[in-house]
């Protein structure tokens, strides 16, 4: 099943799987986000956007972590 066809519940499980690796289980640190992108969305790495740029774009509040709400912005963006 394509990641763009996953239900919100499936996306939340995916997010939680990677967020639980270290630190806050409700936030993705940069390393966790990199693992998630490489494993689940490898096609995102083929464009001009670096993972660092992607992280900065997603981390809207600048706290150094990506919340599920911020992660959902990425999913909506790539599913258009």
C-alpha positions in Angstrom: 0.0 0.0 0.0 1.3 3.4 -0.9 2.1 5.7 2.0 -0.2 8.2 0.5 -3.1 5.8 0.8 -2.6 5.1 4.5 -5.3 5.9 6.9 -4.7 8.6 9.6 -4.4 5.7 12.1 -1.8 4.0 10.1 0.2 7.2 9.7 0.0 7.8 13.5 1.3 4.3 14.1 4.2 4.9 11.7 5.0 8.2 13.4 4.9 6.6 16.9 7.1 3.7 15.8 9.9 6.1 14.9 9.2 8.7 17.6 9.5 6.0 20.3 13.2 5.3 19.4 14.6 8.0 21.6 13.4 10.9 23.7 9.8 12.1 23.6 7.5 9.4 22.1 5.2 12.2 20.8 7.9 14.0 18.8 10.4 13.1 16.1 13.9 14.4 16.6 16.0 15.0 13.4 17.6 11.5 13.5 14.2 9.8 13.9 12.7 11.8 11.1 15.6 10.8 8.9 15.1 7.1 9.7 11.3 7.4 9.0 11.9 9.3 5.6 14.6 6.8 4.5 12.4 3.8 5.3 8.9 5.0 4.5 9.3 7.8 1.9 12.6 7.2 0.1 11.3 9.0 -3.0 11.5 12.3 -1.0 15.3 11.9 -1.0 15.4 12.0 -4.8 14.5 15.7 -5.1 16.5 18.8 -4.4 15.3 19.1 -0.8 17.8 17.9 1.8 16.7 16.2 5.0 17.9 19.2 6.9 15.8 21.5 4.8 12.8 19.3 5.2 13.3 19.2 8.9 13.5 23.0 9.1 10.4 23.3 7.0 8.4 20.8 9.2 9.6 22.2 12.5 7.2 25.1 12.4 7.6 26.1 16.1 11.4 25.7 16.0 11.6 23.4 19.0 14.0 21.0 17.3 11.4 18.3 17.0 8.6 17.4 14.7 5.1 16.7 16.2 2.5 14.5 14.6 0.7 17.6 13.5 3.8 18.9 11.8 4.4 15.5 10.2 0.9 15.5 8.8 1.7 18.7 6.9 4.4 16.7 5.0 1.9 13.9 4.2 -0.6 16.4 2.9 2.1 18.1 0.8 3.4 15.0 -0.8 -0.1 13.6 -1.5 -1.2 16.5 -3.6 
